[in-house]
Amino acid sequence: MQDQKFTKKDWTLFRNKIADWQEAYMDRLNKEYIELLSEDTKPSEKFWGLSKRIKEDKKKTGVQLEMSRSNLIYNIISLINEGAISIEDLEEFSDELKDTISTFFEICNRNK
């Protein structure tokens, strides 16, 4: 993936969009946490279930990521895999970037 192409505009666009994408993703996570806390189970099960879930979610790209141009493609792929964004969210990006992302998912799907 090192030789994949994207434009300077892609990098700028990503930097402009990532905060909103992450906020929307974390809003969805918060709603899932509320559901978890609303379950009819013991308080301790809710507490430890939530604790475990937050610990896992904190590691996701939809929550935090390393902002660097060299990680752009990896970050986008992770965001898609996590469900933080979809392919449709990339419509404003260059064809090079969209082709790179599409190729990655085609290769992954072939290897399943």
N, C-alpha and C positions, 0 to 999 in steps of 0.2 A: 504494500500500500504506500510505500514511501514515495513512489514516483507519480502519484495521482495529482491531477491538476485541479486548481480552482483559481478564481480571480481575486484581485484585491477587493473588488466590490463584494464578493462572497464573504470575505473576512469581515468587512465593515458591516455588512448586513447581519451576519451571525452575531457580532458584538452588540448590535442594536436590538436584536430579537431575543437573545438568550435570557435576559432578566425576566421578560414577560412569560417566556416559555416555562422558566423555572417557577415563577410565582403561580402560574396556572397548575403546574404539576403538584406543587406543595399544597395548593388549595384542595386539590383532589385527594391527596394523602391525608390532609386534616379531616376531610369528610369521612374517609375510611376509618380513621382513628376514632371519630365520634361513633361510628357504627360499632366498632370493636368495644368501645366503652359502654355502649347501650345494650350489649348482649346480656341475656339472663344467665349469668355465671357468677361465680364467686368474685369478690373484689380483688383478691390476690391473683386470680387467673387473668382478670382484665389488666391489672397492673403489669404483671410479668409478660403478658402477651404484647401489650403496648410497648413496653421497654425493649423487647426483642425486635419488634417491628421497626421502631425508630432507629435502633442500632443498625439494622440492615439498610433502611432507607437513606440514612445519612451518607452512605457510601455511593449512592447512585448519582449519575451525571445530572439527572433532573433536579438534584438538590445542590450539589456542588461539583465544580470541575476545575481543571487547570486550563486557564485561558492562554493558549498559545497557538500560533498559526500551525505549528507542526502537529497539533492534536485536533485540528478542525474536523477532519473526516472521521476520526475515531469518536470524537464527541458527538457528532451528528448520528453516527451509527448507534452509539449507546443510547442516545435520547430516543431514537426510534424503537430500539429493542425494549426499552423500559416503558414505552407507551407515553412518554412525555410529549412527543410530537409524532406526526405522521409524515409520510412521503409528500402529502398534499401541502404541508407547511413549507415545503422547499420550492414552491412554484416561482418565487421571485429570484431564486438563485440561478447561477449560470448553468448552461447545458453540460459543461464539463463536470461540474460538481454533481449534478443530478445523475449523469451517466456513471460516475464513479460509485455513487451510493447504490444505484440500481444494479450495477455489475457485482458489487459485493453481495447483495441479497440474492442475486441469481446464482452465484457460486455457492453460497450457503445452502440455498434450497436444493441445489443439485446434490450436495453432499449429505443430505438427510436421508 
